[in-house]
Amino acid sequence: MEAIEAFEEDTQIPEYLEQGYTQTKVSRGVKLQGGHQNLPALIQNGRQIGPREISRFVAALEERLLSLQRGDLSRRALAQEVLAVLKDLLAWEVSNSSLEEGCATFFQRLQGNSAVEALFRDLYREARIVTNGAGAGTDISPAFGNPAQLVSELETIISWYSRRKLALAALWDEQGFDSAEERLFNLEIAHDRVWCGLQGFEVSCGLRLLGRGGQHLWLKAYLKHEGRAVKPADDFSFWVDDTDAAPSPFELPGEKRKDLCSMVPVMPRGQRVILDAVKVFVPYAALNLPAGKREVEVELDLQDEHGNSIVSASIAEQIYVEGRHSAARSPGNFPSPQALGIWPKDTTTGDQIFQLEVRRGYRESSGQSYEVINVSADIDLFGHLGEEIVLECRVLNRDGILVESKLPSMQSKDGTFSQRLTLNPQRQVVRYFGLQIPIPLHALDLEPGRNDVMIEVCILAPDSRVLCGTLERFACDIADRRTGEAALIPVMDGSRVAAGGGLGPFNISALEVSVKDRIRAALACTSDSWEKNAFRVIFSLEGADGTTLLDSRDNMELSHTICIGGFESEREQTLITYFDSAGISAQDLNENKQVRLRARVATLSDQILINEVREIAIEADGQGKQEVMTKKPSSEVYMVDLICDPLVDSKFLPCSLAMNMNFAAPSALRPTIYYELVDSLSGAALASAESEQGDSPLDNLSGSVQKLDFTGKQQQALYRGGSFQVRANFSLDLSVVLRCKTPAPPQPDKLCVKVMLFSQDGRLIETREFPVGIVRPFIPRGAGKVREVGLGARIETESRSLTQEEDIPSKKKGSFFSRMLGVG
């Protein structure tokens, strides 16, 4: 309580409080100036307080929340501070800090939100249990091990309290002590707001409703200019009041021109309800008025489902109308929220989509890279504990018609595109950050070329009822290509990224490109905080016009996407990818017979951080070249390259096998590899002629088996919705070349490393041969002459892919191989 008594006169009012009570307020069309200072004092616990005192008290609580984010506080210390904040809130409002009595009085006095009250009680109870020493098996929220979540939940309670107190102050100012009638109060206009790319203004007000529980009400905004109702502009025909009719969502209201109207639904859930701020958006471009500054009258009217007025108020405002040629106007007939039946916020419960970002991006699944429209949403859910909530994404064309899907896995019952993400809230109030829904462009039934679309995102209740939703415009280019099934799924663990802070440093030290039979790109990058940040790296081949090339053999994009970061890694990392030049046609080359290789580094929300381009000279159509395999198998793990260390003077050759692995597929995390030295001419594995007495012949083979386990990295990862490049390190004994049983040791430049990749259940996924060229000899300690075995091996840019039916030589089949792999 000492903090409550220690307010200072210069305490700053938090910026977000200005949204709850600003400098202009309206009562029945009469404008008052002055804001907080014009509000009368409230009588609270025998003392007078006003909005300024409320704001100071809230600011002091917010200062205390900052201490909770320190990493040096124990679980019990966190609980003690949470309990102190909640008790001070109760004591300030009702002079009773107990949970049983004070909490009930607190929310009854404020006519509170049931979900916020449930969250308040849960936090109070859990903090008291932890403070007193929780016993085994006690149901305690994981928030007490996560200061960021604790702060978020306390901020929800405090910000709701601040908004409600300021709304009650405004209501009291306009109505006094009379509480026997319904009111529309605190009417305000905020300019330069944006909805679905449209600029406009928001008309907001508070509502006090009595005896309206279960009714379907509408808050409607109308405009008048020079005493006449304003009509909608030609391309805003859907922005009308059609609640008295029952047309289809996109059916215009006939030939009759109706007045411009924007509206939101209001569905009270109790008999005495106060709504702090209900907002109605009106686009500037929807006003059918001459260009220039115009004086208009904005009226808000709360109506029942039959169109009868319950309470209304109006305000005079100046609007600057732009000309018909303005770029601010929408192309086509732009649908309104009432035509679509979606609004960003449920005015009664508080469910809302408060942030929506749409960007172009790339994803990779099962070895296929696709261009996507990535939708990222931040949402609030109130009172859905234990329910299955769905975040649904659909696409509309410029006329508001739903786009159909080419992929059965992304179709709704009527054949239109639909991509869904299921949420299971574990608290009464939950805030999700960075929920991502990737939309593959090839899944949309759109004409090739540029398409102006609208992305619709909705939150659905378990009974498929729309809780809230919003739109965002996006322009995308559709190429004429073959449709393929992409196992791209929405992800929700992006919320863990938001809690990690800002982006860490990401530096590219080199982008090397080499061309032989294949195009090899190697991106060397560094970061001091891989475990705190995750990124996507997109490699693509482009033509002279900057568009991604299509493989001439299967019409798929020549692009690869690899995720990096999100778990502890070495400071320096190198990502490798290959493109087959045989898939590039002559018309893809510029006048210098070149294509562009582009490497982009993006955040998980597809914000481009780094963009590097290299020009590559190649031969088109693969003439005179043997085609080599660069198409990745339809597996969640596959080999990319084998890298050897040429500088270690030892009889052992260190090797590093680069593999791409989908962290979203648990079965891909525990593969097994078998590797051996082989003679590329005969295909036979090298085996030693020397054998000590009692040794098994198997001990003299060059091959070895290594079981891999990447579950630890996957569990640490901030993001698990993509393909990561991982390494498997091993060493090969080069001395076996000298002890080879064949009449003469193989030529050093004819050696290959054969690697076989097996799934967790022992299934052969892929077999590859990587040529090794010996560039200098190895001199063993005590040797009198140079033996042509040596180190300084290098891996050529090509590798030979074997069929999956091909196995290790017959002399190694059977019990040996089964025993080494540990499979039947």
Secondary structure, DSSP 8 states (H G I E B T S, - for coil): -HHHHT--TT----GGGGGTS-SEEEETTEEEE-GGGGS--EEETTEEE-HHHHHHHHHHHHHHHHHHT-TT--HHHHHHHHHHHHHHHHHHHHS---HHHHHHHHHHHTT--HHHHHHHHHHHHHHHHHHH---TT----GGGG-HHHHHHHHHHHHHHHHHHHHHHHHHHHHHTT--SS-EEEEEEEEEEEEETTEEEEEEEEEEEEES-TT--EEEEEEEEETTEE--B-GGGTT-B--TTS---TT----SS---BEEEEEE---SSEEEEEEEEEEEEGGGB---SEEEEEEEEEEEE-TTS-EEEEEEEEEEEEE--TT-TTS-SS----HHHHT--SB-TTT--EEEEEEEEEEEEEETTEEEEEEEEEEEEEEES-TT--EEEEEEEEETTS-B-BBSSGGGB-TTSBB-EEEEE---SSEEEEEEEEEEEEGGGB---SEEEEEEEEEEEE-TTS-EEEEEEEEEEEEE------------B-TTHHHHTT-S----EEEEEEEEESSEEEEEEEEE-S-GGG-EEEEEEEEE-TTS-B-B-TTT--B-EEEEEEESS---SEEEEEEEEEGGG--GGGS-TTSEEEEEEEEE-TT--EEEEEEEEEE--GGGTTS-----S--SSSEEEEEEEE-TT--SSEEEEEEEEEEETT-GGGSS-EEEEEEEETTT--B-BBS---TT--GGGGBS-EEEE---HHHHHH-S--SSEEEEEEEEEEEGGGGTTBSSSS---GGGEEEEEEEE-TTS-EEEEEEEEEEE-S-B--TT-SS-BS--S-EEE-S--EEE-TT--S-GGGTTHHHHHHHT--
